[in-house]
Amino acid sequence: MSTREAPLNEFAMEQPIVPAELLFWRVIGCVERVFAASLLTLTVPLLFGAALIVVVLSRRPPLIAHKRVGQHGRTIWVLKLRTMWDDVSSPRWRIIERISTDNLTAFGPKSAQDPRVSSRFAVLCRRYSIDELPQLWSVVRGDMALIGPRPLTAREIQLHYTTHAIELLSKKPGITGLWQISGRSLLSYHQRRRLDLFMIRRWCFSLYLRIFLITIPSVLTGKNAW
């Protein structure tokens, strides 16, 4: 599955380079990739078991790949464990199903009663972020970081970030970030944007470390996640 597509021109930008700071964050990026690879290896049995259950329950591919806008406007495909399905089995079975979201017209806050999440097992996976474990592969590849603004679709960025799009995409998208530890699914797009921009503008190692440490109990408790 290729993730190296041409950038979206409307989001492309030049990133100013500060050599010492750039070197520091490159080291952090390398550490993240090693950590993600290790965590992914440790969770393979959990992912494999969850994927088998999803196949049995949904009769569909266990993994989905969403088209998203990455750093500097580059297109990336973000993997997740499937947690939404209907009663119709997939006519063509495969391990990964690609879903392009370019034509979606409605983007709103998640609902705790989303009818598309019809399985208790799917609810469990979403509550404890098991469905997001495959994104560790995107960190290993270098498409994503552990911490950063969430990867969004081009339409979401156009609708909700408007003039702040270039600022948003100056950072590599992350699995977790400031709004994920500040309310998660309870937050509106307006609140998420404020927290994303605050994180980018105040970006430093102490903030990075704080987000990382708070993410752990946030995931383990499953609070405000659906």
Secondary structure, 3 states (H helix, E strand, C coil): CCCCCCECHHHCCCCCCCHHHHHHHHHHHHHHHHHHHHHHHHCHHHHHHHHHHHHHHHCCCCEEEEEEECHHHEEEEEEEECCCCCCCCCCCCCCEEEECCCCCCCCCCCCCCCCCCCCHHHHHHHHCCHHHHHHHHHHHHCCCEEECCCCECHHHHHHHCHHHHHHHCCCCCEEECCHHHCCHHHCCHHHHHHHHHHHHHCCCHHHHHHHHHHHHHHHHHCCCCC
